[in-house]
Amino acid sequence: MKKVYIASPYTLGDVAVNVKLQIDTASELIAAGFAVFWPLSSHFLHMAHPQDYPIWTQQDLEWVASCDVLLRIGGESKGADREVEYARELGKEVFCSVNDLTRRVAIRK
């Protein structure tokens, strides 16, 4: 299975809307046959066990390194843009839509 990291805004705009966007996107990618890491799942961990921002960004970049491709969705986000930059530094493909990703990335089931 190809592993997809979803990069998108978290704190700019409505946090609940941003988390829902990742949930919906993750569900769509799972249905298409991808293994998905959606970092905004940490929102729920953070509610119970808050961590400083650098802890979360360190965690996220470790997952970016583990993915096969990165999907950048949503609006403005310095954090998501940094994840894109890091993925590209590692030579990973970056996509900006689910349709583009599913058309261009072979899925092994």
Backbone as CSV, one residue per row, in Angstrom:
resi,resn,N_x,N_y,N_z,CA_x,CA_y,CA_z,C_x,C_y,C_z
1,MET,0.827,-1.193,0.000,0.000,0.000,0.000,0.867,1.250,0.000
2,LYS,0.507,2.208,-0.788,1.198,3.494,-0.777,0.733,4.290,0.443
3,LYS,1.699,4.911,1.117,1.405,5.700,2.314,1.315,7.178,1.950
4,VAL,0.211,7.800,2.343,-0.042,9.198,2.033,-0.087,10.006,3.326
5,TYR,0.661,11.100,3.354,0.616,12.055,4.455,-0.255,13.221,3.998
6,ILE,-1.236,13.604,4.809,-2.105,14.735,4.474,-1.612,15.971,5.209
7,ALA,-1.266,17.003,4.458,-0.833,18.285,5.019,-1.912,19.323,4.749
8,SER,-2.346,20.007,5.800,-3.383,21.024,5.647,-3.366,21.963,6.849
9,PRO,-4.116,23.062,6.775,-4.179,23.994,7.898,-4.790,23.352,9.137
10,TYR,-4.364,23.856,10.287,-4.955,23.428,11.553,-5.513,24.630,12.306
11,THR,-4.671,25.561,12.672,-5.118,26.654,13.538,-5.615,27.883,12.788
12,LEU,-5.283,28.039,11.513,-5.828,29.165,10.757,-7.228,28.801,10.288
13,GLY,-8.182,29.637,10.626,-9.570,29.321,10.315,-10.192,28.554,11.464
14,ASP,-11.222,27.816,11.167,-11.963,27.046,12.169,-11.300,25.688,12.355
15,VAL,-10.780,25.432,13.545,-10.082,24.167,13.820,-10.989,22.973,13.535
16,ALA,-12.240,23.035,13.939,-13.156,21.905,13.719,-13.345,21.635,12.229
17,VAL,-13.470,22.668,11.444,-13.619,22.509,9.989,-12.338,21.914,9.404
18,ASN,-11.191,22.375,9.875,-9.916,21.860,9.372,-9.723,20.382,9.705
19,VAL,-10.069,19.994,10.929,-9.960,18.584,11.324,-10.927,17.738,10.493
20,LYS,-12.140,18.224,10.295,-13.135,17.491,9.494,-12.659,17.298,8.060
21,LEU,-11.993,18.305,7.494,-11.462,18.174,6.136,-10.465,17.018,6.066
22,GLN,-9.584,16.914,7.050,-8.634,15.792,7.040,-9.341,14.456,7.237
23,ILE,-10.328,14.416,8.117,-11.076,13.173,8.322,-11.728,12.717,7.020
24,ASP,-12.404,13.639,6.350,-13.081,13.301,5.091,-12.086,12.875,4.019
25,THR,-10.971,13.573,3.936,-9.954,13.243,2.937,-9.312,11.889,3.240
26,ALA,-9.013,11.640,4.503,-8.442,10.348,4.896,-9.394,9.214,4.534
27,SER,-10.660,9.398,4.807,-11.654,8.378,4.495,-11.701,8.099,2.996
28,GLU,-11.658,9.151,2.200,-11.684,9.000,0.739,-10.441,8.249,0.246
29,LEU,-9.291,8.570,0.800,-8.055,7.900,0.380,-8.011,6.447,0.827
30,ILE,-8.505,6.170,2.022,-8.575,4.782,2.497,-9.477,3.965,1.585
31,ALA,-10.613,4.540,1.217,-11.540,3.850,0.312,-10.895,3.591,-1.050
32,ALA,-9.955,4.450,-1.444,-9.269,4.287,-2.728,-8.099,3.307,-2.638
33,GLY,-7.789,2.825,-1.425,-6.755,1.803,-1.278,-5.411,2.287,-0.757
34,PHE,-5.357,3.491,-0.218,-4.116,4.024,0.337,-4.062,3.813,1.842
35,ALA,-2.845,3.768,2.381,-2.629,3.850,3.825,-2.413,5.330,4.116
36,VAL,-3.120,5.861,5.104,-3.161,7.307,5.297,-2.698,7.703,6.692
37,PHE,-1.851,8.741,6.738,-1.543,9.389,8.006,-2.128,10.787,7.950
38,TRP,-3.058,11.050,8.841,-3.655,12.390,8.919,-3.262,13.000,10.262
39,PRO,-2.307,13.921,10.233,-1.729,14.446,11.457,-2.695,15.204,12.353
40,LEU,-3.796,15.683,11.811,-4.733,16.389,12.681,-5.485,15.444,13.613
41,SER,-5.243,14.150,13.487,-5.770,13.220,14.490,-5.161,13.531,15.856
42,SER,-3.989,14.177,15.849,-3.356,14.550,17.114,-4.159,15.621,17.860
43,HIS,-5.105,16.234,17.184,-6.005,17.203,17.838,-6.656,16.558,19.063
44,PHE,-7.069,15.325,18.934,-7.766,14.636,20.027,-6.802,14.265,21.152
45,LEU,-5.589,13.882,20.812,-4.566,13.626,21.820,-4.213,14.926,22.549
46,HIS,-4.103,15.993,21.796,-3.747,17.300,22.366,-4.813,17.792,23.351
47,MET,-6.067,17.443,23.102,-7.142,17.838,24.025,-6.924,17.221,25.403
48,ALA,-6.446,15.998,25.457,-6.250,15.289,26.722,-4.855,15.502,27.295
49,HIS,-3.879,15.642,26.409,-2.473,15.752,26.822,-1.777,16.814,25.974
50,PRO,-1.997,18.086,26.262,-1.415,19.157,25.448,0.110,19.090,25.399
51,GLN,0.641,19.430,24.241,2.084,19.501,24.019,2.393,20.847,23.371
52,ASP,3.634,21.271,23.475,4.052,22.491,22.808,4.122,22.267,21.304
53,TYR,3.937,23.346,20.552,3.926,23.296,19.087,5.141,22.571,18.498
54,PRO,6.366,22.837,18.980,7.529,22.133,18.394,7.463,20.608,18.526
55,ILE,6.825,20.127,19.566,6.667,18.662,19.717,5.823,18.123,18.568
56,TRP,4.703,18.789,18.284,3.818,18.320,17.212,4.497,18.420,15.854
57,THR,5.212,19.518,15.597,5.861,19.641,14.290,6.965,18.603,14.117
58,GLN,7.677,18.291,15.183,8.694,17.239,15.118,8.042,15.891,14.796
59,GLN,6.946,15.596,15.470,6.213,14.357,15.192,5.785,14.311,13.724
60,ASP,5.214,15.419,13.251,4.703,15.462,11.875,5.807,15.241,10.848
61,LEU,6.951,15.890,11.037,8.031,15.730,10.064,8.581,14.309,10.047
62,GLU,8.555,13.628,11.176,8.951,12.209,11.188,8.003,11.387,10.317
63,TRP,6.711,11.699,10.376,5.744,10.974,9.556,5.875,11.343,8.083
64,VAL,6.177,12.602,7.786,6.413,12.989,6.390,7.540,12.129,5.814
65,ALA,8.592,11.934,6.576,9.727,11.130,6.115,9.329,9.685,5.847
66,SER,8.308,9.204,6.529,7.876,7.805,6.391,6.889,7.581,5.255
67,CYS,6.322,8.634,4.716,5.285,8.467,3.695,5.898,8.242,2.321
68,ASP,5.073,7.775,1.400,5.488,7.657,0.002,5.230,8.950,-0.747
69,VAL,4.090,9.571,-0.462,3.701,10.829,-1.113,3.021,11.723,-0.082
70,LEU,2.926,13.001,-0.432,2.248,13.960,0.439,1.118,14.597,-0.339
71,LEU,-0.015,14.761,0.317,-1.166,15.442,-0.262,-1.357,16.754,0.488
72,ARG,-1.253,17.877,-0.214,-1.436,19.207,0.401,-2.826,19.705,0.031
73,ILE,-3.660,19.929,1.043,-5.027,20.400,0.814,-5.303,21.615,1.691
74,GLY,-6.437,22.260,1.447,-6.870,23.366,2.279,-6.168,24.664,1.937
75,GLY,-6.273,25.601,2.851,-5.760,26.942,2.617,-4.392,27.192,3.196
76,GLU,-4.182,28.452,3.532,-2.886,28.916,4.018,-2.472,28.211,5.313
77,SER,-1.200,27.817,5.372,-0.671,27.167,6.566,0.845,27.109,6.486
78,LYS,1.510,27.793,7.397,2.973,27.728,7.431,3.441,26.316,7.762
79,GLY,2.737,25.645,8.671,3.113,24.279,9.045,2.982,23.310,7.880
80,ALA,1.858,23.361,7.180,1.652,22.472,6.026,2.642,22.795,4.913
81,ASP,2.929,24.082,4.725,3.911,24.461,3.711,5.294,23.923,4.072
82,ARG,5.640,23.924,5.349,6.924,23.361,5.787,6.961,21.855,5.533
83,GLU,5.842,21.179,5.741,5.767,19.737,5.472,5.972,19.463,3.984
84,VAL,5.382,20.289,3.135,5.567,20.159,1.682,7.035,20.352,1.325
85,GLU,7.632,21.401,1.867,9.043,21.687,1.605,9.926,20.505,2.020
86,TYR,9.658,19.954,3.183,10.447,18.826,3.683,10.251,17.590,2.803
87,ALA,9.017,17.323,2.400,8.753,16.178,1.518,9.535,16.321,0.214
88,ARG,9.534,17.511,-0.331,10.278,17.742,-1.579,11.778,17.594,-1.371
89,GLU,12.286,18.067,-0.229,13.712,17.888,0.088,14.078,16.406,0.102
90,LEU,13.136,15.573,0.529,13.352,14.128,0.593,13.074,13.429,-0.733
91,GLY,12.674,14.189,-1.750,12.408,13.615,-3.067,11.049,12.959,-3.208
92,LYS,10.127,13.312,-2.346,8.786,12.721,-2.398,7.884,13.557,-3.304
93,GLU,6.940,12.878,-3.958,5.968,13.593,-4.776,4.956,14.283,-3.879
94,VAL,4.544,15.468,-4.308,3.531,16.244,-3.593,2.366,16.475,-4.546
95,PHE,1.173,16.199,-4.067,-0.044,16.395,-4.850,-0.933,17.409,-4.146
96,CYS,-1.763,18.096,-4.927,-2.644,19.132,-4.368,-4.120,18.796,-4.503
97,SER,-4.425,17.595,-4.964,-5.821,17.161,-5.002,-5.887,15.641,-4.915
98,VAL,-6.961,15.159,-4.337,-7.174,13.713,-4.249,-7.253,13.118,-5.648
99,ASN,-7.952,13.798,-6.553,-8.101,13.274,-7.919,-6.759,13.117,-8.607
100,ASP,-5.894,14.127,-8.488,-4.578,14.051,-9.108,-3.771,12.906,-8.504
101,LEU,-3.803,12.784,-7.189,-3.072,11.710,-6.517,-3.572,10.336,-6.968
102,THR,-4.870,10.134,-6.963,-5.410,8.813,-7.315,-5.199,8.477,-8.786
103,ARG,-5.134,9.480,-9.652,-4.876,9.238,-11.074,-3.422,8.851,-11.332
104,ARG,-2.503,9.432,-10.551,-1.081,9.316,-10.878,-0.294,8.350,-10.011
105,VAL,-0.857,7.893,-8.906,-0.130,6.994,-8.014,-0.745,5.604,-8.075
106,ALA,0.073,4.623,-8.417,-0.411,3.244,-8.500,-0.724,2.730,-7.101
107,ILE,-1.826,2.028,-6.998,-2.266,1.461,-5.729,-2.064,-0.040,-5.759
108,ARG,-1.410,-0.559,-4.737,-1.291,-2.009,-4.578,-2.242,-2.427,-3.484
109,LYS,-3.166,-3.305,-3.792,-4.116,-3.792,-2.773,-3.746,-5.181,-2.363
